[in-house]
Amino acid sequence: MNTLLRERAPTLPEGPGVYMLKDRAGKVLYVGHAAELCATITKLAVSRESRPPGLTPLLSRVADVEILTMPSPAEAERLAQVLIQQLAPEGNDPGKRQRLIERREQILAAATEVFVRQGIHDASIRDIAREAGVADGTVYLYFKDKDDLLREVLIHLPLMMFTGALGTESDLADESDDQTLLSGILRAGFALGEHYADHLRFYFAAMQSVSPDLRRTVFRSLNEQVFPIFQIYVERRVEQGIFRDLDPLILSRVILGMALIFILGQEVFSMKEELPFDYDELAPTLADVFLHGVVKRDA
């Protein structure tokens, strides 16, 4: 889900036209055409299934949308093709897009390791380029500066961990019993927390030192890209009458918060000796508490 597109969609024309999705620097990431601009942009913002292949990974970078209204859908399509040829947006060229995505992810992964190992202040673009195996100047083709890289690392790191544990919407659409499903999610989350303990320590320390605006950006990204995955699962169970009719927004955070408190204690604060929990036993217990509560009920 993209908040910008969702908020802009109701203000857009209802007729045919061309839309250009741009990043913060004004670079055109994707050119599309539509018979009904307002309806199309709304679907792009909220529905993964309605997006062209490869567009979803670009949405987190979209900071602006430019609209060109046209007299007819056919003319909108022709103009879009001309703009695609002129601008060569990465979102309209699967091969180029994939190469750019892979190089960007390579640099981002390197930056993550350097920041974790050396800290924010001691890390440099040269260190990051060396870790990634690229020239210093290549880094600047993908990121404006070190602060831009830090911003992306702080967004990417929790996304990597949460989505690694939660999977995708289709994974959560599995009709297996909820106890098994949630236990599996929690076990995956605990395994990731254990593996990335150093990264989590860096993340929580860094979030205290960055600006309030950056913290809001990071949490906004979580709200748009992570929590909806689990929220959709909860909403589906409420609609099916399996879960009580409680706020899915709250429920989706309850289960994640239950896991996080144990990861913080055992991994981030290194209190395993004081809190010697076995994750294989803990996961089904937390899933059971989430699903059934702690109050004994009459048979």
C-alpha positions in Angstrom: 0.0 0.0 0.0 1.3 3.5 -0.9 -0.1 6.3 1.3 0.8 9.1 -1.2 -1.1 7.4 -4.1 -4.0 6.5 -1.8 -4.3 10.1 -0.7 -3.9 11.6 -4.2 -6.2 9.2 -6.0 -9.5 10.9 -5.0 -8.2 14.3 -6.3 -7.3 13.0 -9.7 -9.4 13.3 -12.9 -11.8 10.5 -13.6 -11.2 10.4 -17.4 -8.4 8.9 -19.5 -4.7 10.0 -19.2 -1.1 9.1 -18.5 0.4 8.9 -15.0 4.1 9.1 -14.1 5.3 7.8 -10.8 8.4 9.6 -9.5 10.9 9.3 -6.7 12.0 12.0 -4.3 14.6 13.3 -6.8 11.9 13.7 -9.5 13.2 10.6 -11.5 10.4 8.9 -13.3 10.1 5.3 -12.1 7.1 4.2 -14.1 4.8 5.4 -16.8 1.3 4.1 -17.2 -1.9 4.9 -18.9 -5.5 4.5 -17.9 -9.1 4.9 -19.2 -10.1 6.1 -15.7 -7.2 7.7 -13.8 -8.8 8.0 -10.4 -9.9 4.4 -10.3 -6.6 3.1 -11.6 -4.4 4.9 -9.2 -6.6 3.9 -6.3 -6.2 0.2 -7.3 -2.4 0.6 -7.7 -2.3 2.0 -4.1 -4.3 -0.7 -2.3 -4.3 -3.8 -4.5 -1.2 -5.8 -5.2 -3.1 -7.9 -7.8 -4.0 -4.8 -9.8 -0.4 -3.7 -10.3 1.7 -4.4 -13.4 4.5 -7.0 -12.8 7.5 -5.5 -11.0 5.7 -2.3 -9.9 5.2 -3.4 -6.2 8.9 -3.2 -5.3 9.1 0.4 -6.6 6.1 1.7 -4.6 8.1 2.4 -1.5 10.2 4.9 -3.5 7.3 6.7 -5.1 7.1 10.3 -3.7 5.1 12.0 -6.5 2.7 11.3 -9.3 2.3 13.5 -12.4 -0.9 13.3 -14.4 -1.4 14.2 -18.1 -5.1 14.1 -19.1 -5.9 12.9 -22.6 -9.1 13.0 -24.8 -9.3 9.3 -25.2 -7.8 6.0 -23.8 -6.2 5.3 -27.2 -4.4 8.6 -27.2 -3.3 8.1 -23.5 -1.8 4.7 -24.5 0.1 6.3 -27.5 1.5 9.1 -25.3 2.6 6.6 -22.6 4.5 4.6 -25.2 6.3 7.7 -26.4 7.2 8.7 -22.9 8.5 5.1 -22.1 10.8 5.3 -25.1 12.1 8.7 -24.2 12.5 8.2 -20.4 13.2 4.5 -20.2 11.8 4.2 -16.7 13.1 1.2 -14.8 9.5 0.1 -14.0 8.7 -0.3 -17.7 11.9 -2.3 -18.6 11.8 -5.7 -16.7 15.5 -6.5 -17.6 16.8 -3.1 -16.7 14.6 -2.9 -13.6 15.9 -6.2 -12.4 19.5 -5.3 -12.9 19.0 -2.0 -11.1 17.1 -3.6 -8.3 19.8 -6.2 -7.8 22.6 -3.6 -7.7 20.7 -1.4 -5.3 20.0 -4.3 -3.0 23.7 -5.3 -3.2 24.7 -1.8 -2.0 22.0 -1.7 0.6 23.0 -5.0 2.0 26.6 -3.9 2.2 25.6 -0.6 3.9 23.7 -2.6 6.5 26.7 -4.7 7.4 29.0 -1.7 7.5 26.6 0.3 9.7 26.1 -2.7 12.1 29.8 -3.4 12.3 31.2 0.1 12.5 28.3 2.3 13.7 26.7 5.2 12.0 29.5 7.8 12.6 32.4 5.6 11.6 30.9 4.2 8.5 31.8 5.9 5.2 30.6 5.7 1.6 34.1 4.3 0.7 33.7 1.5 3.3 30.2 0.7 1.9 31.4 0.7 -1.7 34.3 -1.6 -0.8 31.9 -4.0 1.0 29.6 -4.0 -2.0 32.5 -4.5 -4.5 31.7 -1.4 -6.5 33.3 2.0 -7.1 32.5 4.9 -4.7 30.7 6.7 -7.5 28.4 3.8 -8.1 26.9 4.2 -4.7 25.8 7.8 -5.6 23.9 6.5 -8.6 21.5 4.8 -6.3 21.6 6.9 -3.1 22.0 10.6 -2.6 24.5 10.4 0.3 25.2 8.5 3.5 22.1 9.9 5.3 20.0 8.6 2.4 21.6 5.2 2.8 21.0 5.1 6.5 17.4 6.0 5.9 17.0 3.1 3.5 18.8 0.7 5.9 16.5 1.6 8.8 13.5 1.0 6.5 14.8 -2.2 5.0 16.0 -4.0 8.1 12.7 -4.3 9.9 10.9 -5.1 6.6 13.4 -7.9 5.9 12.8 -9.4 9.3 9.0 -9.0 9.5 8.3 -10.2 6.0 10.8 -13.0 6.5 8.6 -14.2 9.4 5.2 -13.3 8.1 5.7 -14.3 4.5 3.2 -13.0 2.0 -0.5 -12.5 1.9 -0.9 -15.8 0.0 1.2 -17.5 2.7 -1.3 -16.3 5.3 -4.2 -17.3 3.2 -3.3 -20.9 4.0 -6.3 -22.6 5.4 -4.3 -24.8 7.9 -5.3 -24.4 11.5 -4.4 -21.1 13.1 -2.4 -22.7 16.0 -0.1 -24.3 13.5 0.1 -21.2 11.3 0.9 -18.7 14.1 3.3 -21.1 15.8 5.2 -21.3 12.5 5.3 -17.5 12.1 6.5 -17.0 15.7 9.3 -19.7 15.3 10.4 -17.9 12.1 10.4 -14.6 13.9 12.5 -16.0 16.8 15.0 -17.6 14.5 15.4 -14.3 12.6 15.8 -12.4 15.9 18.5 -14.8 17.0 20.3 -14.6 13.7 20.2 -10.9 13.4 20.7 -9.9 17.1 23.6 -7.5 16.2 21.5 -5.9 13.5 18.6 -5.4 16.0 20.9 -3.8 18.6 22.2 -1.4 15.9 18.6 -0.7 14.7 17.2 0.2 18.2 20.3 2.3 19.0 20.1 4.1 15.6 16.4 4.9 15.9 17.1 6.8 19.1 19.7 9.0 17.4 18.0 9.9 14.2 15.5 12.7 13.6 11.8 12.4 14.5 11.0 12.8 10.8 13.1 9.8 9.9 11.5 7.8 12.7 8.1 8.6 11.4 9.2 7.6 7.9 10.4 4.2 9.1 7.2 3.5 11.1 5.1 4.7 8.1 6.9 2.1 6.0 6.1 -0.6 8.5 2.5 0.5 8.6 2.2 0.4 4.8 4.2 -2.7 3.9 4.3 -5.1 6.9 1.3 -4.7 9.3 -1.3 -5.0 6.4 0.0 -8.5 5.6 -1.0 -9.8 9.0 -4.0 -7.4 9.3 -5.6 -8.9 6.2 -5.2 -12.4 7.7 -7.0 -11.2 10.9 -9.7 -9.4 8.9 -10.4 -12.6 7.0 -10.7 -14.7 10.2 -13.1 -12.1 11.6 -15.2 -12.2 8.5 -15.3 -16.0 8.6 -16.5 -15.8 12.2 -13.4 -17.6 13.6 -12.0 -14.5 15.4 -14.0 -12.2 17.7 -15.0 -8.9 16.1 -12.1 -6.9 17.5 -10.1 -4.2 15.8 -7.8 -6.0 13.3 -5.3 -3.1 13.5 -4.8 -3.8 17.3 -4.9 -7.6 16.9 -2.2 -7.6 14.2 0.1 -5.7 16.6 -0.7 -7.8 19.6 0.9 -11.0 18.3 3.9 -9.2 16.9 4.4 -7.4 20.2 4.2 -10.6 22.1 7.1 -12.0 20.1 9.1 -8.8 20.1 9.3 -8.6 23.9 11.0 -12.0 24.1 13.4 -11.2 21.2 14.3 -7.9 22.9 15.0 -9.6 26.3 16.9 -12.7 25.0 18.7 -11.3 21.9 18.9 -7.5 22.0 19.6 -7.1 25.7 21.5 -10.5 25.9 19.5 -11.7 28.9 19.3 -15.4 27.9 20.7 -16.5 31.2 18.1 -14.6 33.1 15.3 -15.4 30.6 16.1 -18.9 29.4 13.1 -19.5 27.2 13.1 -22.3 24.6 11.7 -20.8 21.4 10.3 -24.1 20.2 8.2 -24.3 23.3 7.5 -20.5 23.5 6.1 -20.2 20.0 3.0 -22.5 20.4 2.4 -21.1 23.9 2.2 -17.5 22.6 0.0 -18.7 19.7 -2.3 -20.4 22.1 -2.5 -17.3 24.4 -3.3 -15.1 21.3 -6.0 -17.4 20.1 -7.6 -18.5 23.3 -6.6 -16.0 26.0 -5.6 -17.0 29.6 -9.0 -17.3 31.2 -10.2 -20.8 31.8 -13.5 -21.6 30.1 -16.1 -24.1 31.0 -16.0 -27.2 28.9 
